[in-house]
Amino acid sequence: MSIFFDSAISRFIENNKDFAVASAETKGNQEIAVLTDGKINAKIVYSPDSKRFFLFKGDFNCSDGDYTELQSYFFDPTGDNASDTREAVSVANEFSETIGGPAPVSIIPEASRKLSKKERDSDESSAVYFVNRIPGVLPECREPLLMHKEYFEMLLPNKFCEEVVVSAVARLLSDKSRKSQAEQFFAFLNKMYDSGDMDVKSIITMTILNSITGQERIEYVETLLSDGLKKSWKSARKFIGKEVKPEKESKYKQMSDKYREQLMQNMQNR
């Protein structure tokens, strides 16, 4: 087994204490490990040929053909073992979040409790969850995402998409050799649009898709979108160049605005 695969498996087990390796093997160039917690199986595959890690999920003791693919992660070693090992660990962290699924339902009424950072980040309908998964289909966004989080000490989903993802999508559409990757990216947008909350839907249509210009590009992208997303994008294009006030501000923005007002007031009172 390669050092990268071993690092990914070790981190996955570290993150998921109940899981242990049930089997590990090499088939051709592929490295495969099946891990289980006695209730479900997680199968992790590293395929150097496709430059990807894959995560599959199945029932405990299921047959090889009964696994469902949950996620893939682009992985192309650079030759720098330290950097590549860190990247493999990032793969395991992503897969750990995915296999964990939604957070357990609390008996405390939703309106009377605050979500923890872990719950917000793993909420599959949230903008944070959406943006954290963009590097899986647009690898060039991975390093900028780490820099963004380090600089702001948090993830600002729409700001990151405006400053990084938009230009990455433009480069993707300009490179004809990346047609397969473009198809994967817009399939990812379709999936996230269907499952995402209003913040996710707005970022996808108003920020990412509305950045695409040129009739030829627009028509090409429309062929890759689901009917629902294509219809929403057509409506969103009416607002290009206009400042649109959301019908309802998110709680995050309300808290942010309130904090800013308090901060300004404190500064004036000094």
Buried (B, 14 or more C-beta within 10 A) or exposed (E): BBEBBBBBBBBBBEBBEEBEBBEBEEEEEBBBBBBBBEEBBBBBBBBBEBEBBBBBBBEEEBEEEEBEEBBBBBBEBEEEEEEBBEBBBBBBBBBBBBBEEEBEEEEEEEEEEEBEEEBBBBBBBBBBBBBBBBBBBBBBBBEBBEEBBEEEEEBBBBEBBBEBBBBBBBEBBEEEEBEEBBEBBBBBBBBBBEEBBEBBBBBBBBBBBBBBEEEEBBEBBBEBBBEEBBEBBBEBBEEEEEEEEEEEEBEBEEEEEEEEEEEEEEEEEE
